[in-house]
Amino acid sequence: MKTVKEGDIVYIVYEARSEDGETVYYKNDEENPLELVVGEGKFFPAIEKELKDMKVGDVKKIILEPKDAFGPHIEDLVIDVPKDVLHSDVELNVGSRIKINTPSGKTFYGTVTEIKEETLTIDLNHPLAGKKLVFTITVVDIKEEEN
């Protein structure tokens, strides 16, 4: 039976959960497996590395530290913004994800963490920054590297 090696096209079914297992962040099924090229680095490189030597049907639990997932939570990316810089049609609730367009044309996404009278506190970190992620991965197909 073939095993996954660098450069192979691999189809996986996976579930990503919080460290305590309570929250499912993402889950796919065999009808919609993720296709990736092992070693290309387009998925989490730490997971691509763990796929090596797996076979079709193998299941593996992989714990990603924050540095291998979405990075650490950076306090400098938690900012206060005057409410009036946002469009008035934006509904503001704690936990809402919002889009911020800067005058220079850059776009940022953030999560509202606090609403004050004049300002909002917005966390520009990825929502999963600073968190360990637990992946359960099943290899459903392997295609050898195309030359």
C-alpha contacts under 8 A as a table, 3 or more apart, distances in Angstrom:
res1	aa1	res2	aa2	distance
1	M	55	K	7.07
2	K	55	K	6.25
2	K	56	V	7.90
2	K	142	I	7.79
3	T	52	K	7.20
3	T	53	D	4.85
3	T	54	M	5.32
3	T	55	K	4.71
3	T	56	V	7.63
3	T	142	I	7.76
4	V	8	D	6.42
4	V	10	V	7.38
4	V	38	V	7.98
4	V	51	L	6.46
4	V	52	K	4.84
4	V	53	D	4.89
4	V	54	M	5.43
4	V	55	K	6.35
4	V	142	I	6.70
5	K	8	D	5.75
5	K	38	V	7.02
5	K	51	L	7.97
5	K	52	K	5.16
5	K	53	D	6.32
6	E	37	V	7.88
6	E	38	V	5.21
6	E	39	G	5.55
6	E	52	K	7.05
7	G	37	V	5.68
7	G	38	V	5.08
7	G	39	G	6.05
7	G	40	E	7.41
7	G	144	E	7.39
7	G	145	E	5.19
8	D	37	V	5.60
8	D	38	V	5.62
8	D	142	I	6.74
8	D	143	K	5.80
8	D	144	E	4.68
8	D	145	E	4.48
8	D	146	E	7.97
9	I	35	E	6.74
9	I	36	L	5.62
9	I	37	V	4.49
9	I	38	V	6.48
9	I	142	I	5.90
9	I	143	K	4.99
9	I	144	E	6.20
9	I	145	E	6.33
10	V	34	L	7.98
10	V	35	E	5.71
10	V	36	L	5.47
10	V	37	V	6.22
10	V	38	V	6.96
10	V	139	V	7.15
10	V	140	V	7.76
10	V	141	D	5.87
10	V	142	I	4.63
10	V	143	K	6.29
11	Y	33	P	5.63
11	Y	34	L	5.40
11	Y	35	E	4.57
11	Y	36	L	6.57
11	Y	139	V	6.08
11	Y	140	V	5.53
11	Y	141	D	5.04
11	Y	142	I	6.38
12	I	30	E	7.95
12	I	33	P	5.25
12	I	34	L	5.25
12	I	35	E	6.68
12	I	137	I	6.53
12	I	138	T	5.52
12	I	139	V	4.60
12	I	140	V	5.45
12	I	141	D	7.18
13	V	27	K	7.74
13	V	28	N	5.81
13	V	29	D	5.55
13	V	30	E	6.10
13	V	32	N	7.78
13	V	33	P	5.10
13	V	34	L	6.42
13	V	137	I	5.84
13	V	138	T	5.22
13	V	139	V	6.59
13	V	140	V	6.90
14	Y	26	Y	7.89
14	Y	27	K	5.85
14	Y	28	N	6.00
14	Y	29	D	7.47
14	Y	135	F	6.58
14	Y	136	T	5.48
14	Y	137	I	4.42
14	Y	138	T	6.28
15	E	24	V	7.19
15	E	25	Y	7.64
15	E	26	Y	5.64
15	E	27	K	4.31
15	E	28	N	6.72
15	E	135	F	5.50
15	E	136	T	5.32
15	E	137	I	6.72
16	A	24	V	5.98
16	A	25	Y	5.48
16	A	26	Y	5.21
16	A	27	K	6.45
16	A	133	L	6.39
16	A	134	V	5.61
16	A	135	F	4.52
16	A	136	T	6.74
17	R	20	D	7.86
17	R	21	G	5.52
17	R	22	E	7.12
17	R	23	T	5.50
17	R	24	V	4.42
17	R	25	Y	5.53
17	R	26	Y	7.26
17	R	133	L	5.82
17	R	134	V	5.13
17	R	135	F	6.39
18	S	21	G	5.07
18	S	22	E	6.27
18	S	23	T	5.26
18	S	24	V	6.58
18	S	25	Y	7.32
18	S	131	K	7.56
18	S	132	K	6.74
18	S	133	L	5.32
18	S	134	V	6.13
19	E	22	E	7.83
19	E	131	K	7.70
19	E	132	K	5.69
19	E	133	L	5.68
19	E	134	V	5.80
20	D	23	T	7.71
21	G	24	V	7.33
21	G	134	V	7.65
24	V	27	K	7.19
28	N	32	N	6.19
28	N	33	P	6.47
28	N	34	L	7.88
29	D	32	N	5.40
29	D	33	P	5.97
30	E	33	P	5.27
30	E	140	V	7.35
33	P	140	V	7.73
36	L	40	E	7.94
36	L	42	K	7.47
36	L	43	F	7.26
37	V	40	E	5.64
37	V	42	K	7.99
38	V	41	G	7.38
38	V	48	E	5.51
38	V	49	K	7.57
38	V	51	L	7.66
38	V	52	K	7.86
39	G	45	P	7.15
39	G	48	E	6.22
39	G	49	K	7.21
40	E	43	F	7.92
41	G	44	F	6.49
41	G	45	P	5.12
41	G	48	E	7.34
42	K	45	P	7.43
43	F	47	I	7.50
43	F	48	E	6.98
44	F	47	I	5.35
44	F	48	E	6.36
44	F	68	D	7.13
44	F	69	A	6.72
45	P	48	E	4.93
45	P	49	K	6.16
45	P	68	D	7.68
46	A	49	K	5.20
46	A	50	E	6.44
46	A	64	L	7.47
46	A	68	D	6.43
47	I	50	E	4.96
47	I	51	L	6.30
47	I	62	I	7.25
48	E	51	L	5.20
48	E	52	K	7.11
49	K	52	K	5.78
50	E	62	I	7.79
51	L	54	M	5.59
54	M	58	D	6.05
54	M	139	V	7.26
55	K	58	D	5.42
55	K	139	V	6.58
55	K	142	I	7.92
56	V	138	T	7.70
56	V	139	V	4.95
56	V	140	V	5.20
56	V	141	D	5.60
56	V	142	I	6.89
57	G	138	T	6.16
57	G	139	V	5.48
57	G	140	V	5.88
58	D	138	T	5.66
58	D	139	V	5.80
59	V	136	T	6.94
59	V	137	I	5.50
59	V	138	T	4.41
59	V	139	V	6.80
60	K	136	T	5.72
60	K	137	I	5.31
60	K	138	T	6.63
61	K	134	V	6.98
61	K	135	F	5.63
61	K	136	T	4.46
61	K	137	I	6.38
62	I	134	V	5.81
62	I	135	F	5.10
62	I	136	T	6.38
62	I	137	I	7.75
63	I	132	K	6.87
63	I	133	L	5.78
63	I	134	V	4.50
63	I	135	F	6.23
64	L	67	K	7.85
64	L	68	D	5.72
64	L	69	A	6.03
64	L	132	K	5.57
64	L	133	L	5.16
64	L	134	V	6.31
64	L	135	F	7.73
65	E	68	D	5.41
65	E	69	A	6.40
65	E	131	K	7.18
65	E	132	K	4.79
65	E	133	L	6.82
66	P	69	A	4.98
66	P	70	F	5.87
66	P	71	G	4.91
66	P	72	P	5.68
66	P	129	A	6.51
66	P	130	G	5.07
66	P	131	K	5.25
66	P	132	K	5.18
66	P	133	L	7.51
67	K	70	F	6.55
67	K	71	G	4.39
67	K	72	P	6.12
67	K	130	G	7.84
68	D	71	G	6.62
69	A	129	A	7.63
69	A	132	K	7.50
69	A	133	L	7.23
70	F	126	H	6.71
70	F	128	L	6.17
70	F	129	A	4.83
70	F	130	G	7.11
70	F	131	K	7.82
71	G	129	A	5.26
71	G	130	G	5.99
72	P	129	A	5.29
72	P	130	G	4.18
72	P	131	K	7.63
73	H	125	N	6.36
73	H	129	A	4.93
73	H	130	G	4.50
74	I	77	L	5.64
74	I	78	V	7.56
74	I	125	N	6.82
75	E	78	V	5.45
76	D	79	I	7.16
77	L	123	D	5.97
77	L	124	L	5.18
77	L	125	N	6.06
78	V	121	T	6.81
78	V	122	I	5.61
78	V	123	D	4.24
78	V	124	L	6.02
78	V	125	N	7.49
79	I	121	T	5.56
79	I	122	I	5.36
79	I	123	D	6.42
79	I	124	L	7.71
80	D	119	T	6.17
80	D	120	L	5.49
80	D	121	T	4.42
80	D	122	I	6.21
81	V	85	V	7.44
81	V	119	T	5.35
81	V	120	L	5.29
81	V	121	T	6.38
81	V	122	I	7.23
82	P	85	V	5.93
82	P	86	L	8.00
82	P	118	E	5.93
82	P	119	T	4.30
82	P	120	L	6.36
83	K	86	L	5.89
83	K	118	E	5.84
83	K	119	T	4.99
83	K	120	L	6.11
84	D	87	H	7.36
84	D	88	S	7.75
86	L	90	V	7.11
86	L	100	I	7.55
87	H	90	V	5.73
88	S	91	E	7.86
92	L	96	S	6.77
92	L	112	V	7.65
92	L	115	I	7.88
93	N	96	S	5.45
93	N	112	V	6.81
93	N	115	I	7.50
94	V	111	T	7.72
94	V	112	V	5.06
94	V	113	T	5.17
94	V	114	E	5.82
94	V	115	I	6.84
95	G	111	T	5.76
95	G	112	V	5.25
95	G	113	T	5.97
96	S	111	T	5.57
96	S	112	V	5.46
97	R	109	Y	6.82
97	R	110	G	5.53
97	R	111	T	4.48
97	R	112	V	6.49
98	I	109	Y	5.62
98	I	110	G	5.44
98	I	111	T	6.24
98	I	112	V	7.36
99	K	107	T	6.85
99	K	108	F	5.82
99	K	109	Y	4.58
99	K	110	G	6.60
100	I	107	T	5.58
100	I	108	F	5.07
100	I	109	Y	6.05
100	I	110	G	7.69
101	N	105	G	6.32
101	N	106	K	5.81
101	N	107	T	4.51
101	N	108	F	6.47
102	T	105	G	5.34
102	T	106	K	5.28
102	T	107	T	6.24
102	T	108	F	7.95
103	P	106	K	7.41
108	F	124	L	7.23
109	Y	124	L	6.17
110	G	122	I	5.78
110	G	123	D	5.23
110	G	124	L	4.30
110	G	125	N	6.87
110	G	126	H	7.69
111	T	122	I	5.39
111	T	123	D	5.10
111	T	124	L	6.59
111	T	127	P	7.49
112	V	115	I	7.41
112	V	120	L	6.78
112	V	121	T	5.90
112	V	122	I	4.55
112	V	123	D	6.42
113	T	120	L	7.63
113	T	121	T	5.51
113	T	122	I	5.70
113	T	123	D	6.62
114	E	120	L	5.82
114	E	121	T	4.94
114	E	122	I	7.28
115	I	119	T	6.47
115	I	120	L	4.73
115	I	121	T	6.41
116	K	119	T	5.20
116	K	120	L	5.92
116	K	121	T	7.97
125	N	128	L	7.95
125	N	129	A	6.16
126	H	129	A	5.13
128	L	131	K	5.59
139	V	142	I	7.61
